[in-house]
Amino acid sequence: MDFEEFSKSISTMLEPPAEISLCLQALWWAKKGDWYSAHDIAQEIIEPNGSWVHAYLHRVEGDIGNAGYWYSKAGKPSKTNESLTEEWEEITRCLLTS
């Protein structure tokens, strides 16, 4: 699945595509506007990309301190100077190509 297909699925589907990773499912729900579903999924992912998604979600929530903790666990720099849209796209594109 490429970025365009993934993005289109957000507006055309009621559930995330079955074949995508948990990280992408969390990002899908986040973009759909369901932070709680996204966060529930992110909490279950115990690996660096899951921590990166978790950090992004706490930025969306406005909890910058908690986001910083998750960026650290992900080994990623804090993205507080980047727009949420830019970061969502960066993470999504990275996960779709890995």
N, C-alpha and C positions, 0 to 999 in steps of 0.2 A: 504494500500500500504506500502510495506517495503522499506528500503533504497536501496536495489539492484534493485527493480522494478522502483523506482523513478529515480535512476541514469541511468538505461537503457533507460528510456523514453526520456531522454535528447538527446541521439544519434539516437533514432529511430522515434521520433515524431516531427512534425512541430509546434505544439502548446502544451502547458502543459495539462496534464490530467484534464478533467473537474471537477473531484471530489475533487481536492486538494484546500487547503486554499489559500487566497491571499498571505500570507507570503511565502508559498511553491511555488506559481507561480512566485513570485519575485526571489526566489533563483534558480528556474528552468531557468528563462531567464538569470540570471547572469551567471550560469554555461554554458549556451548555447552561451555566449559571447555578449549578447544584454543588456548592462548596462542600456541603456536608457529605454527600456521596463521594466526592473526590477525596476528602480528608480521611474518610473511613477506609478507603482503599490504600491511600498513601501510608497510613499508620501500620499496615500489614506488610509493607515492603522493606525488607531488611537488606539493603544493598545501597551503594552510593547513588545510583540514579534515583532510587526511591527517596533518599534523603534530599536530593536536589528538587524533586517534585514537591516534597513536603515543605521545603524552604519557600518555594514559590507560593504555595498555598497560604503559608503564614504571612507572606507579603500581601497577598490578596485580602486577607483578614485584617491587615493593619498591625499585626503583632511582629514588629521588626526585631525585637530581642529574640523571640522564639525562632524567627526566620534565620537569624545569625547563627544560632545553635545548629540548625539543620544544614546551613551552608557549610559549616565547619565539618560536620559529619560526612558531607558529600565530597569534601575536598575542593570546594568551589568558592570563588570570591563572592562576597555579598553583591547583589545586583540592585542595591537601593537607588542607584542613579539611573537605572535603565527603566523604561516603561514596562508595565506588566504585560502589555501586548507583545513587546519585543522579546521579553524573556520567555513568555509562553511559546512563541514561535521558535526561538532558539532551542529550547528544551525539546519541543516536539520534533523539529527537524533532526536534531541529534539522535533522538531515540528511534525515529523511523529509519535512519540509515545505519543503525548499529545492529 
